[in-house]
């Protein structure tokens, strides 16, 4: 401690900086944070104090230095459940770089979010933090009309941006804090910001977010990469990830598990409020399960309302019986042609002697653009193709002769196909291909509007809830169902909405149409509260 000036030591003592951080960059940030008052929330107007997990994150980001004293870390990720002080943490770091110990002259500081609403939340908290601390107001000025906070002595400024605002950037961003990356439907904003950081000295991107809904999401890939770094599998001192989550195989109703995702439990988030939400999801409203497990337990599960909850879909993960598709019993199908440059899905359905419906999915996609579209859709199309779950068609588009040939082989090779439901999109092209081959396929029109799809949707989910759907855990089908979102019209009729889907849903649509071809005969409405999560 002898090398620390007395006045700085006094600051560390005054602001309760742990002695382990004295003389280190983390100590400067902690002292800056502890000099502030909390502007809103449970601890409003109280002196700000970083919690243990926040201090550990700060140490990991700022204390890794090379021989010249420059920071190694260029990208850092903190993932915790909601209501664990993420916005407060983001605000402290943003202000530390704009007007605190890590300020650089003429710097550009950005907080990013997927939506303008989320971007405003972060900006408003930073602004309120400034206004709650008069000494900060002496250093920076809030320009409410342009939603900027600028340093009074130079051109440094902070601004919140959103992906849906269509913002454009040049080079030269010093710090980005990306809030709730899990909400991003593509990586465009992320890639733009990463490029903008490239020209700076010691640039830094911080990602502070709950988990994303699927393994293929950009955030999930970053978390998995960070896990390999922390385990020493990958040597990358520039990347840090701290993830707090309840394991997927743990009992999510066990209170002992909750702290793993909520290091601020009993502090930022009240324990009783947590109990109420979890028990409500478990016993009262099963439709809340996905929301609770994602937002409260920080699990990699969709928080909004997909068509089927993961637990319902996994009821059908047992192996399918291929023999029943060729033993003479009735087989029904659904086909979603989609666009020629994406996925075309075909699913056959056959019922075994116990009343369980087995699904046999097939999907086609162009081979030449496979890698590009895998990156765009955040889906491992190449892996699925190698494992036989996805059929690649030569060229940049799907030649429907391939699909027609498969239909001809199935209907003429042992399958007793009774009905194949189809949507009108591009069906004329498929009909022409079938005619050229002389294939007789019992096609049945089934539009994807409310009128035709609602009975199919109800039939499928009733069977799925009862455990009477078997799909063998087909990974492409699982992905499509994880993306599928159901919408409802004024009359209560329902359909899957591709516009609101997280990603591709073509094979899920085909599966629902296949079961609809077999079972949708005007059944009574089904209570789906236990299915939608």
C-alpha positions, 0 to 999 in steps of 0.5 A: 500500500505504500505506493498508493498516494495518501489522498487516494488511499483516503478515497478508497477508505471513504468509499469502502473499496475492498483492500484487494482492489486498492491500487488496481483499476477495479478500485478506481471504478468501485470508488467512482460507483460508491461515490454515487447515489442510487437514483431510482428503485428499491435503494433510491437516494441511498449511497450506491454499493456494488455487490460481490458479483458486480465487483467480481465482474469489474475485477475480471474486466479491468484488472487484466493488464499487459506489460504496458498497463493496457487492458487485455479485455475487449469484450465482456459479458454479464448474464444474470436474471432480471431485477439483479441490478443490470441497468444500474451496473451498465449506468455506472460503467457508462458514466465511468468512461464518460466522466469518471476514472476511465474517461478519454478525451473526445470519446464516444460512449454508446448503450445499445438495445434492440428496441427504442423502448429498451434503449430509453430505459438505459438512457433514462437511468443514466440521465437520472443518475447524473441528475441525482448526483450534483457533482456529475452535473458539473462535469456533464450536460444532459441534452434531452432533445437529442437524448445525449449526455455530453462532457462539458470540457470536450466533445465526449458524449454518451448516446443510447441507440436502438436496432429498430431505429435504423441507426448508422455509425462510423468508426470511433466508438470507445465503449458499447454497453449492449443491453439485453442482447437476448432480444435481438432477432439478428446480429446486424447492430452487434456487427456494426458496433463491433466494427465501429470499435475496431479503430480505437485504443482499448475499445470495450464492448460489454453485454449485460443480458438475460439468456437468449431462447435458443442455442443458435442465438448470437448471445448463446454462442457468445456465452458458450464461447466464454465458457470455453475461455473460462475452462481453458479450452480456448485461450482468449484473454480479450474475452470475459463471461460471467453467467449466473443461471439455474442449470437446466437439469436442476429442479427449478422449484427448489429455492436453493437453486434460485440464488445461482441465477439471482446473486441479488436475491433478497436485495435487488429482487425480493424473495417473496416476489420470486416465490410468488412468480415461481409458484404461480407458474408451477401451479396456477398458470403453466403459461408463465413457465417459460417467462419465469425460467428465462427471466427469473432463473436465467435459463436458455428458454423463450420468455414470450409465448411460443406455440408449445412450451419446451416441456410439452414438446419434449414429451414426444422425444422418444424414438419413432416407429418407422415401420408403421409408415409402410405397413399399410395403415393410413398416413397423412402429411403436411407440406410447407413449400416456403420460398425456394431460397429457404426451407421446404418442410414435409412431415408425414404422420401415422398413428400406432396401435396405442393412439400415439402419432409418429412424425417423420419430418423431411426438409430441403434447402439450397446447398450453395448458400447453406453456410451464409444462411446458417449465419443469417438464421443462427442455425446449424444447417450444415450440421443438420445436413451432415446428420441427415436431418436436412436435405441439401439441393444443388444450386442456390434455390430449391428445385421442386422436382426434388420434393416431387420425387420424394413425394412420388417415391413415398406414395408409390413405394409403400406408404398408404397416403390418405391426404397431404395438406398444403398451403397455396403458396407455390403449389402450382409449381409442385403440381407441375413437377408431380404431373411430369412424373405421373405421380398421384398424390392426394393433395388437400388445400389447407390455407395458413389463415385462421379458418384452416389452421385453427383446427389443426393448431388445436388438434396438434396441441391437444395431442402434444399435451396428452403425450400422444405426439412422437417426433424422436427429438428431431433437432430441426423440428425442435428448432422450428417449434421453439421459434413458432408463435401463435396469434389469435383473432377476435373470434379466438381462432389461432394460427402460427405467425411467421412474421412474429416468429423468432426464426424459421417455422416451416417444418413445424407448420408442416407437422401441424398440417399433417396432424390436422389432416388426420385429426382436425375434424371440428373438435371442441376448443382446447384450453391451451394454458398448459401448452403455451409458455 
